Amino acid sequence: MKLFRPIKQNAIGLVSIASHINDECATNILLVLRTIPALDCQIRAIIIRIVSSGGSLGAAQSIVEGIDLLREELGIPVVIIISEMATSAAFYIALSATTLVATEGATLGNMGAILRSVNPENFLEKIGIKYNAISSGSHKDSLSNFSSLKEEQTILLTGLVQELSEQFHSHLRTRRPQCSNSVELMAGQIFSGASALQYNLVDKLGGFFTAIQECERLTGLAGLKIRALDSYIDKRSPLTLAGLAELIRG
């Protein structure tokens, strides 16, 4: 006796990245992506909508790895839509798209790396507070917000920022070789969607429906349903091993 197996309906998977890019965000997104092969519908393309001002470059690199592995595993296109903002690490993720769509008024770019610090040393001295640090090495306290950077520490941290910035721009050159190596791109400038198109930073101007049309063009399939995938992760609850096991069994 043959068991009846319903035909999986073709669909576009919708994933949203609408938060600060950090390890928690990356973990949630990667778990959502890993649910796709086991869904009760046939995901033929993915739309990722990004609304974020950035965050950790390392977390962004982890998300990009997950997107690349999924695309390779399933052989499906990934269309990314920026309707509002995707800057810094968020734009790093956007560069992984098969097709990158942005509205004309979106803000994006701000490529590169930055380390920020505040030094209240003079203020602390005025109120009689002195900061002391006993560390295992001369550079261990480099990221402290309570003392001035020594010249050698400044040089080392500048080198770190330049290394991370080069990782970003290497990603840009790999993903969008058609982009010009212009001063504006290297300086971390923020672009509108319309300006970004002129620099070949995006492929199309438009909104969500343009992203859907692009999925249908890339797959050769019309009338694809939209399947929102974010509900597979309950962001209100902390991620636990028990919750992860339940998700995998799901």
N, C-alpha and C positions, 0 to 999 in steps of 0.2 A: 504494500500500500504506500503510495507516494504522499508525502506530506505537502500540503499547500503552503507555499511561501509567497506572501504578498510582494509585489514589485515595489521597490523603494522609489519614492517620489523624488524627482530632481529638484534641487533647491540651492539657494545661495545662503551660505552661513554668514551671519552678521555678528561681529565681535567689536566691542567698544573699549577703547583705552581713554578713559576720562578721569585721570588722576595724576598725581605726582609720580614720576617714573622712579620706583625704588624696588627693593627686593620683593616686598609683599605684592606690589602690582605685577611684577614679572612672574611670580609663582602662580598667581590667580589666572593670568592670561595663558600661561603655558598649560595649566591644567584644563582650561577651557579648550584649547587647541587639541589636546590629547583625547578629548571626548569625541571628536569629529569622526574618526574612522568607525566608531561603534554606533553611530546614530541610526535611528529608524528611517532616515531619509538619505538620499544619495546627494551629498554635497558636491556640486560641480564647480563652484567658485566660492571665494571668501571675500567679503567686504570688511575691512577694518576701518572704523571711524576713530580718528584721533582728535582729542581736545585736551591738550596739555601744554604747559609752559616748559616742560623738561624735567630734569632730575639727574639720576645717576647714569653715567655712560656705561658702566658695567652691567647694570640692570637692562639697559636698552640693548646691549650686545647679546644678552641672554635671550631676550624676546625675539630678536632677529634670527638667532640660531634656531629657535623653535619654529618660526615662520618658514625658514628655508627647508628644514627637515620635513615639515608637513607638506610643503609644496612638492618636494622631491618624492615623498612617499605616495601621495595621492595623484600627482601629475595635474594639479589644478592651479588656475591663476589666482593671484591675490591682488585685489584692487583696494587701494587705500584712499580714503576721502578726508580732506581737511576742509571743514566748513567754517571753522572759527580760528583755532590757533594750534600750531604744532612747531614749537621752537626747541632749540638745543637738543637734548637727548630724545625728545618726542619726534623731532624731524629726522634724527638718525634712524629711528624705526621706520618712518615714512619712506625713507630711501630704499627700503627692501621690497617695495611694491612692484608687481608686474606692470601695473599702470597706476600712476599717481594723479589723483583728481583733486582740484582745489577750487573753492569759490573765488571770485575776483577780489573780494574784500577780506579774505583770510590772511592771517599773519603767520609767516613761517620763516625758517632759516635759523639765524643766530648760531651758526656752526662754530665749533671749537670747544675749548675747555677753560674753566676758571676756578680759582681757589680764593675764597673770601675770608677775611679775618678782621676783627675789631680789637684795637689795642687800647685798653683803659688805664695803662700804666701810670700816666701822669695824674689822672683823676684819683687812682688808688693811693698814690703818694700824698696827695692833698688831704685825704681823710685818714691818713695814718695806717694804711694797709699795705703791707709789703708781700709780694708774691715770691715764694721759693719753690724750686722743683729739684728733686733728687732723682736723676734718671740714669739708666744703664748706658746711655750713649749721648754724645754731644748734640745729636740731631733728633733725639727722641721727643723733645718738647717743641718741635718745629711748628706744630699746628695749634699751639696754645693761644688762647685769646687774652692772656694776662701778661705777656711780656713782648718786647720788641724782637723782631727777627734779626739775627746776626747776618752779616753779609754772606757768609758761606751758606747759611740756611736759605736765604733768599735766592741764591744761585741754584741750589738743588731743587727748590720748589718750582722755580721758573722752568728748569729742565723737565720736571714732571709734567707741568701744564703743557709745555711744547710737545712732549711725547704723546699725551692724550689727544691734543689737538691734531697731531699728525695721524693718529688712528682714525679720527673723525673724517679728515680730508681724504685719507686713503680709501675709506668706505665710500665716500662721495665719488671719487674717481673710478672705483670699481663698478658701482651701481649705475652711475650716470656719466659714462665716458664722453658724452656729447656736450657736457658742461664746459664752459671756458674756465681756465684757471685764473679768474679775475681777482683783483684786489678786494672787491666787495665781498666775494665768497669767502676769501681767506680771513677777512677782518671781522667776521661774525655779524655781518649786517642782517637786519630783519627785513623781509620782503613782503609785499602784498602778493596775493595769488596771481594777479595780472602781471606784476613785475617778474615774479618767479618763472612764469611761462617764457618770458623773453630770455631768461638765463638758462632755459631748459631744465629747471629744477622740478617742474611738474610737466605732465603730459597733456592734460586737458583741463579746461576751465568748466566748472559746473558744480552741481550739488549731488544729492543722494540719488536722484533718478538718473543722472549722467553716469554715476558709478554702476547702477544696475544695468544700464544699456551697454556699458563697457564689458561687464561680466557676460552678457548674452552674446556680444560680438566675439569675445575671446573663446567662448565655449561652443559657439554655433548653435545655441539652444535658445528658444524664445519662451516667454511666459514663465520664467523660473520663479518659484515661490521664495519668500524670504523667511529664513529660520533664525530667530534671535538666539544666540548661544550663551549669552551672559548669565542666564538664569541657572546654569549648571554650577555656578559658584555662588554661595550665599555670603556676600561680603559683610553681612552684619555679624557673622559668627567667626571666631578665630579658627584658623586652619589647624586641625589636629590629625594625628595618625589615624584615629578611628574614622574621622570624616573623610580622609583621603581614601581609606580602604573602602568605605561605602560608595564613594564616587567612582572608584575603579570597578567595583562589582556592578554598579548601576546599570 
